[in-house]
Amino acid sequence: GFLSSFTTYSTFAVESATAGSHALLIGNVVATYVLGFAAAGVGLALGRRIVDRADGGETA
C-alpha cells in the first residue's frame, strides 16, 4: 500500500548510505533506478503488444 512505500524507500536509502564506499553507493542507486525504469518500459511495451493482439492489430 501507500505507507509501505515509505519503509521500502527508507530501507533502500539507509542500505545505500551504509554500503561502505562511494562506488557501492553510486552503483546501488544507479542500478536500482536504471533497472526499475527498464522493467517499467518492458512492462508497458508488453502490455501494448498484448492489447494490440487482442484488438486484431488495430491501434487507437
PADOLO-684331 format. One record per atom (N, C-alpha, C, O): x, y, z; chain; residue in three letters; atom name. Coordinates in Angstrom, 1 decimal. Layout:
+--------+--------+--------+---+-----+----+
:   east :  north :     up : c :   r :  a :
+--------+--------+--------+---+-----+----+
:      X :      Y :      Z : A : ala : CA :
...
+--------+--------+--------+---+-----+----+
END
This chain:
+--------+--------+--------+---+-----+----+
:   east :  north :     up : c :   r :  a :
+--------+--------+--------+---+-----+----+
:    0.8 :   -1.2 :    0.0 : A : gly :  N :
:    0.0 :    0.0 :    0.0 : A : gly : CA :
:    0.9 :    1.3 :    0.0 : A : gly :  C :
:    2.1 :    1.2 :   -0.1 : A : gly :  O :
:    0.2 :    2.3 :    0.2 : A : phe :  N :
:    0.9 :    3.6 :    0.1 : A : phe : CA :
:    1.9 :    3.8 :    1.2 : A : phe :  C :
:    3.0 :    4.2 :    0.9 : A : phe :  O :
:    1.6 :    3.5 :    2.4 : A : leu :  N :
:    2.5 :    3.7 :    3.5 : A : leu : CA :
:    3.7 :    2.7 :    3.5 : A : leu :  C :
:    4.8 :    3.1 :    3.9 : A : leu :  O :
:    3.5 :    1.5 :    2.9 : A : ser :  N :
:    4.7 :    0.6 :    2.8 : A : ser : CA :
:    5.8 :    1.1 :    1.9 : A : ser :  C :
:    6.9 :    0.7 :    2.0 : A : ser :  O :
:    5.4 :    2.0 :    0.9 : A : ser :  N :
:    6.4 :    2.6 :    0.0 : A : ser : CA :
:    7.4 :    3.4 :    0.8 : A : ser :  C :
:    8.6 :    3.5 :    0.4 : A : ser :  O :
:    7.0 :    4.0 :    1.9 : A : phe :  N :
:    7.9 :    4.8 :    2.7 : A : phe : CA :
:    8.9 :    4.0 :    3.4 : A : phe :  C :
:   10.1 :    4.3 :    3.4 : A : phe :  O :
:    8.5 :    2.8 :    3.9 : A : thr :  N :
:    9.5 :    2.0 :    4.6 : A : thr : CA :
:   10.4 :    1.3 :    3.6 : A : thr :  C :
:   11.6 :    1.1 :    3.9 : A : thr :  O :
:    9.9 :    1.0 :    2.4 : A : thr :  N :
:   10.7 :    0.4 :    1.4 : A : thr : CA :
:   11.8 :    1.3 :    0.9 : A : thr :  C :
:   13.0 :    1.0 :    0.8 : A : thr :  O :
:   11.4 :    2.6 :    0.7 : A : tyr :  N :
:   12.3 :    3.6 :    0.2 : A : tyr : CA :
:   13.3 :    4.0 :    1.3 : A : tyr :  C :
:   14.5 :    4.2 :    1.0 : A : tyr :  O :
:   12.9 :    4.0 :    2.5 : A : ser :  N :
:   13.8 :    4.4 :    3.6 : A : ser : CA :
:   14.9 :    3.3 :    3.8 : A : ser :  C :
:   16.0 :    3.6 :    4.1 : A : ser :  O :
:   14.4 :    2.0 :    3.7 : A : thr :  N :
:   15.4 :    0.9 :    3.8 : A : thr : CA :
:   16.4 :    1.0 :    2.6 : A : thr :  C :
:   17.6 :    0.8 :    2.8 : A : thr :  O :
:   15.9 :    1.3 :    1.4 : A : phe :  N :
:   16.8 :    1.5 :    0.3 : A : phe : CA :
:   17.8 :    2.6 :    0.5 : A : phe :  C :
:   19.0 :    2.4 :    0.2 : A : phe :  O :
:   17.4 :    3.7 :    1.1 : A : ala :  N :
:   18.2 :    4.9 :    1.3 : A : ala : CA :
:   19.3 :    4.5 :    2.4 : A : ala :  C :
:   20.4 :    4.9 :    2.2 : A : ala :  O :
:   18.9 :    3.9 :    3.5 : A : val :  N :
:   19.8 :    3.5 :    4.5 : A : val : CA :
:   20.8 :    2.5 :    4.0 : A : val :  C :
:   22.0 :    2.6 :    4.3 : A : val :  O :
:   20.4 :    1.5 :    3.3 : A : glu :  N :
:   21.3 :    0.5 :    2.8 : A : glu : CA :
:   22.3 :    1.1 :    1.8 : A : glu :  C :
:   23.5 :    0.7 :    1.8 : A : glu :  O :
:   21.8 :    2.0 :    1.0 : A : ser :  N :
:   22.7 :    2.7 :    0.1 : A : ser : CA :
:   23.7 :    3.6 :    0.8 : A : ser :  C :
:   24.9 :    3.6 :    0.4 : A : ser :  O :
:   23.3 :    4.3 :    1.8 : A : ala :  N :
:   24.2 :    5.2 :    2.5 : A : ala : CA :
:   25.2 :    4.5 :    3.4 : A : ala :  C :
:   26.3 :    5.0 :    3.6 : A : ala :  O :
:   24.9 :    3.3 :    3.8 : A : thr :  N :
:   25.8 :    2.5 :    4.6 : A : thr : CA :
:   26.5 :    1.4 :    3.9 : A : thr :  C :
:   27.0 :    0.4 :    4.5 : A : thr :  O :
:   26.6 :    1.5 :    2.6 : A : ala :  N :
:   27.2 :    0.5 :    1.7 : A : ala : CA :
:   28.7 :    0.3 :    2.0 : A : ala :  C :
:   29.2 :   -0.7 :    1.7 : A : ala :  O :
:   29.3 :    1.3 :    2.5 : A : gly :  N :
:   30.7 :    1.2 :    2.8 : A : gly : CA :
:   31.7 :    2.0 :    1.9 : A : gly :  C :
:   32.8 :    2.3 :    2.3 : A : gly :  O :
:   31.3 :    2.2 :    0.7 : A : ser :  N :
:   32.1 :    3.0 :   -0.2 : A : ser : CA :
:   31.2 :    3.8 :   -1.2 : A : ser :  C :
:   30.0 :    3.5 :   -1.4 : A : ser :  O :
:   31.8 :    4.9 :   -1.7 : A : his :  N :
:   31.1 :    5.7 :   -2.7 : A : his : CA :
:   30.7 :    4.9 :   -3.9 : A : his :  C :
:   29.6 :    5.2 :   -4.5 : A : his :  O :
:   31.6 :    4.0 :   -4.4 : A : ala :  N :
:   31.3 :    3.3 :   -5.6 : A : ala : CA :
:   30.1 :    2.4 :   -5.4 : A : ala :  C :
:   29.2 :    2.3 :   -6.3 : A : ala :  O :
:   30.0 :    1.7 :   -4.2 : A : leu :  N :
:   28.8 :    0.9 :   -3.9 : A : leu : CA :
:   27.6 :    1.7 :   -3.8 : A : leu :  C :
:   26.5 :    1.3 :   -4.3 : A : leu :  O :
:   27.7 :    2.9 :   -3.2 : A : leu :  N :
:   26.5 :    3.8 :   -3.1 : A : leu : CA :
:   26.0 :    4.2 :   -4.5 : A : leu :  C :
:   24.8 :    4.0 :   -4.7 : A : leu :  O :
:   26.9 :    4.7 :   -5.3 : A : ile :  N :
:   26.5 :    5.1 :   -6.6 : A : ile : CA :
:   26.0 :    3.9 :   -7.5 : A : ile :  C :
:   25.0 :    4.0 :   -8.2 : A : ile :  O :
:   26.7 :    2.8 :   -7.4 : A : gly :  N :
:   26.3 :    1.6 :   -8.1 : A : gly : CA :
:   24.9 :    1.1 :   -7.7 : A : gly :  C :
:   24.1 :    0.8 :   -8.6 : A : gly :  O :
:   24.6 :    1.1 :   -6.4 : A : asn :  N :
:   23.3 :    0.7 :   -5.9 : A : asn : CA :
:   22.2 :    1.6 :   -6.4 : A : asn :  C :
:   21.2 :    1.1 :   -6.9 : A : asn :  O :
:   22.4 :    2.9 :   -6.3 : A : val :  N :
:   21.4 :    3.8 :   -6.7 : A : val : CA :
:   21.2 :    3.8 :   -8.2 : A : val :  C :
:   20.0 :    3.7 :   -8.7 : A : val :  O :
:   22.2 :    3.8 :   -9.0 : A : val :  N :
:   22.1 :    3.8 :  -10.4 : A : val : CA :
:   21.5 :    2.5 :  -10.9 : A : val :  C :
:   20.5 :    2.5 :  -11.7 : A : val :  O :
:   21.9 :    1.4 :  -10.4 : A : ala :  N :
:   21.4 :    0.1 :  -10.8 : A : ala : CA :
:   19.9 :    0.0 :  -10.5 : A : ala :  C :
:   19.1 :   -0.5 :  -11.3 : A : ala :  O :
:   19.5 :    0.4 :   -9.3 : A : thr :  N :
:   18.1 :    0.4 :   -8.9 : A : thr : CA :
:   17.2 :    1.2 :   -9.8 : A : thr :  C :
:   16.2 :    0.7 :  -10.2 : A : thr :  O :
:   17.6 :    2.4 :  -10.1 : A : tyr :  N :
:   16.8 :    3.3 :  -10.9 : A : tyr : CA :
:   16.8 :    2.8 :  -12.4 : A : tyr :  C :
:   15.7 :    2.8 :  -13.0 : A : tyr :  O :
:   18.0 :    2.5 :  -12.9 : A : val :  N :
:   18.0 :    2.1 :  -14.3 : A : val : CA :
:   17.2 :    0.8 :  -14.5 : A : val :  C :
:   16.4 :    0.7 :  -15.5 : A : val :  O :
:   17.4 :   -0.2 :  -13.7 : A : leu :  N :
:   16.7 :   -1.5 :  -13.8 : A : leu : CA :
:   15.2 :   -1.3 :  -13.6 : A : leu :  C :
:   14.4 :   -1.9 :  -14.2 : A : leu :  O :
:   14.9 :   -0.4 :  -12.6 : A : gly :  N :
:   13.4 :   -0.1 :  -12.4 : A : gly : CA :
:   12.7 :    0.5 :  -13.6 : A : gly :  C :
:   11.6 :    0.1 :  -14.0 : A : gly :  O :
:   13.4 :    1.5 :  -14.2 : A : phe :  N :
:   12.8 :    2.2 :  -15.3 : A : phe : CA :
:   12.8 :    1.2 :  -16.5 : A : phe :  C :
:   11.8 :    1.3 :  -17.3 : A : phe :  O :
:   13.8 :    0.4 :  -16.7 : A : ala :  N :
:   13.8 :   -0.5 :  -17.8 : A : ala : CA :
:   12.7 :   -1.6 :  -17.6 : A : ala :  C :
:   12.0 :   -1.9 :  -18.6 : A : ala :  O :
:   12.5 :   -2.1 :  -16.4 : A : ala :  N :
:   11.4 :   -3.0 :  -16.2 : A : ala : CA :
:   10.1 :   -2.4 :  -16.5 : A : ala :  C :
:    9.2 :   -3.0 :  -17.0 : A : ala :  O :
:    9.9 :   -1.1 :  -16.1 : A : ala :  N :
:    8.6 :   -0.4 :  -16.4 : A : ala : CA :
:    8.4 :   -0.3 :  -17.9 : A : ala :  C :
:    7.3 :   -0.5 :  -18.4 : A : ala :  O :
:    9.5 :    0.0 :  -18.6 : A : gly :  N :
:    9.4 :    0.2 :  -20.1 : A : gly : CA :
:    9.0 :   -1.1 :  -20.7 : A : gly :  C :
:    8.2 :   -1.2 :  -21.7 : A : gly :  O :
:    9.6 :   -2.2 :  -20.3 : A : val :  N :
:    9.3 :   -3.5 :  -20.8 : A : val : CA :
:    7.9 :   -3.9 :  -20.5 : A : val :  C :
:    7.2 :   -4.4 :  -21.4 : A : val :  O :
:    7.4 :   -3.6 :  -19.3 : A : gly :  N :
:    6.0 :   -3.9 :  -19.0 : A : gly : CA :
:    5.0 :   -3.1 :  -19.9 : A : gly :  C :
:    4.0 :   -3.7 :  -20.3 : A : gly :  O :
:    5.3 :   -1.8 :  -20.1 : A : leu :  N :
:    4.5 :   -1.0 :  -21.0 : A : leu : CA :
:    4.5 :   -1.6 :  -22.4 : A : leu :  C :
:    3.4 :   -1.7 :  -23.0 : A : leu :  O :
:    5.6 :   -1.9 :  -22.9 : A : ala :  N :
:    5.7 :   -2.5 :  -24.3 : A : ala : CA :
:    5.0 :   -3.8 :  -24.4 : A : ala :  C :
:    4.2 :   -4.0 :  -25.4 : A : ala :  O :
:    5.1 :   -4.7 :  -23.4 : A : leu :  N :
:    4.4 :   -5.9 :  -23.4 : A : leu : CA :
:    2.9 :   -5.7 :  -23.3 : A : leu :  C :
:    2.1 :   -6.4 :  -24.0 : A : leu :  O :
:    2.5 :   -4.8 :  -22.5 : A : gly :  N :
:    1.1 :   -4.5 :  -22.3 : A : gly : CA :
:    0.5 :   -4.0 :  -23.6 : A : gly :  C :
:   -0.6 :   -4.4 :  -24.0 : A : gly :  O :
:    1.2 :   -3.1 :  -24.3 : A : arg :  N :
:    0.7 :   -2.6 :  -25.6 : A : arg : CA :
:    0.6 :   -3.7 :  -26.6 : A : arg :  C :
:   -0.4 :   -3.7 :  -27.4 : A : arg :  O :
:    1.6 :   -4.6 :  -26.6 : A : arg :  N :
:    1.6 :   -5.7 :  -27.6 : A : arg : CA :
:    0.4 :   -6.6 :  -27.4 : A : arg :  C :
:   -0.2 :   -7.1 :  -28.3 : A : arg :  O :
:    0.1 :   -6.9 :  -26.1 : A : ile :  N :
:   -1.0 :   -7.8 :  -25.8 : A : ile : CA :
:   -2.3 :   -7.1 :  -26.2 : A : ile :  C :
:   -3.2 :   -7.8 :  -26.7 : A : ile :  O :
:   -2.5 :   -5.8 :  -25.9 : A : val :  N :
:   -3.7 :   -5.2 :  -26.3 : A : val : CA :
:   -3.8 :   -5.1 :  -27.8 : A : val :  C :
:   -4.9 :   -5.3 :  -28.3 : A : val :  O :
:   -2.8 :   -4.8 :  -28.5 : A : asp :  N :
:   -2.8 :   -4.8 :  -30.0 : A : asp : CA :
:   -3.2 :   -6.1 :  -30.5 : A : asp :  C :
:   -4.0 :   -6.2 :  -31.5 : A : asp :  O :
:   -2.7 :   -7.2 :  -30.0 : A : arg :  N :
:   -3.1 :   -8.6 :  -30.5 : A : arg : CA :
:   -4.6 :   -8.8 :  -30.2 : A : arg :  C :
:   -5.3 :   -9.5 :  -31.0 : A : arg :  O :
:   -5.1 :   -8.4 :  -29.0 : A : ala :  N :
:   -6.5 :   -8.6 :  -28.6 : A : ala : CA :
:   -7.4 :   -7.8 :  -29.5 : A : ala :  C :
:   -8.5 :   -8.2 :  -29.8 : A : ala :  O :
:   -6.9 :   -6.7 :  -30.0 : A : asp :  N :
:   -7.7 :   -5.8 :  -30.9 : A : asp : CA :
:   -7.6 :   -6.2 :  -32.4 : A : asp :  C :
:   -8.2 :   -5.5 :  -33.2 : A : asp :  O :
:   -6.9 :   -7.2 :  -32.7 : A : gly :  N :
:   -6.7 :   -7.6 :  -34.0 : A : gly : CA :
:   -5.7 :   -6.8 :  -34.8 : A : gly :  C :
:   -5.7 :   -6.7 :  -36.0 : A : gly :  O :
:   -4.7 :   -6.2 :  -34.0 : A : gly :  N :
:   -3.7 :   -5.4 :  -34.7 : A : gly : CA :
:   -4.0 :   -4.0 :  -34.8 : A : gly :  C :
:   -3.1 :   -3.2 :  -35.3 : A : gly :  O :
:   -5.2 :   -3.5 :  -34.5 : A : glu :  N :
:   -5.6 :   -2.1 :  -34.7 : A : glu : CA :
:   -5.1 :   -1.3 :  -33.5 : A : glu :  C :
:   -5.1 :   -1.8 :  -32.3 : A : glu :  O :
:   -4.6 :   -0.1 :  -33.7 : A : thr :  N :
:   -4.1 :    0.7 :  -32.6 : A : thr : CA :
:   -5.1 :    1.9 :  -32.6 : A : thr :  C :
:   -5.6 :    2.3 :  -33.6 : A : thr :  O :
:   -5.2 :    2.5 :  -31.4 : A : ala :  N :
:   -6.1 :    3.7 :  -31.2 : A : ala : CA :
:   -5.4 :    4.9 :  -31.6 : A : ala :  C :
:   -6.0 :    6.0 :  -31.5 : A : ala :  O :
+--------+--------+--------+---+-----+----+
END
